[in-house]
Amino acid sequence: MSDLEGKVVAIAGAGGGLGPTVSSLLASRGAKLALAERNPELAGKCAAELGADEDQCDTFAVDLTDPEATRGWAERVASKFGGVDALIHLVGGWRGGKPIAEAPLEDDEFLHGLLVKTVQTATRAFLPYLAERAGRFVIVSSVQAQDPTATNAAYATAKAGAEAWTLAFADELAQSGGAANIVVVKAIVTPKMREENPDKSYANFTDASEIAKAIHFLLGEDCSKMNGQRLSLHG
């Protein structure tokens, strides 16, 4: 299948747990990929595993908490590939586990930077390019954003902020025929996790391959009218 043939997809956080699985599926559907990571070795490893040449896949070292650096990434992607059709935000991380009264305030600042600010800088940087092509934006979020628990207050707050920003961005993109949507999970199981614990059931986890399929669906023509929605992939 090549339903994404020639489409340019930028992936933020491409070297994380989800990145290789999502990149592999989108590349197999014909997409040209721009892979960004704070650690360039991770993005390079992901690109190497795809076996794609530089015309099909390129990597970029970017600190997405830096607005100027993020704008530079967007400009380089658009210049290299001639435009941008989609932006996928896979930047993730977690801190928590303590009751609200005991949780360190530093967790709030860390998680806001990681989960909210990176969404803000990336969407702002890529907006003009996505608007040109009725582009798509997708983030992966957590049920904690809508159903928070006391021991995950800072994480839930950050995820809720990222979702709110994405829904506002959906309203912005709608003006040019684009769309922004959210994939919601409880927890993610990656190929590496299954390899390390083959006998573990991972109940209530969502497989990375299922998330990749959902993202592919949200980029497809069948989903052109879906905007500002949460796609739930959890039990």
Buried (B, 14 or more C-beta within 10 A) or exposed (E): EEEBEEBBBBBBBBBBBBBBBBBBBBBBBBBBBBBBBBEBEBBBBBBEEBEBEEEBBBBBBBBBBBBEBBBBBBBBBBEBBEBBBBBBBBBBBBBBEBEEEEBEEEBBEBBBBBBBBBBBBBBBBBBEBBBBBBBBBBBBBBBBBBEBEEBBBBBBBBBBBBBEBBBEBBEBBBEBEBBBBBBBBBBBBBBEBBEEEEEEEEEEBBBBBBBBBBBBBBBBEEBEEBBBBBBBBEE
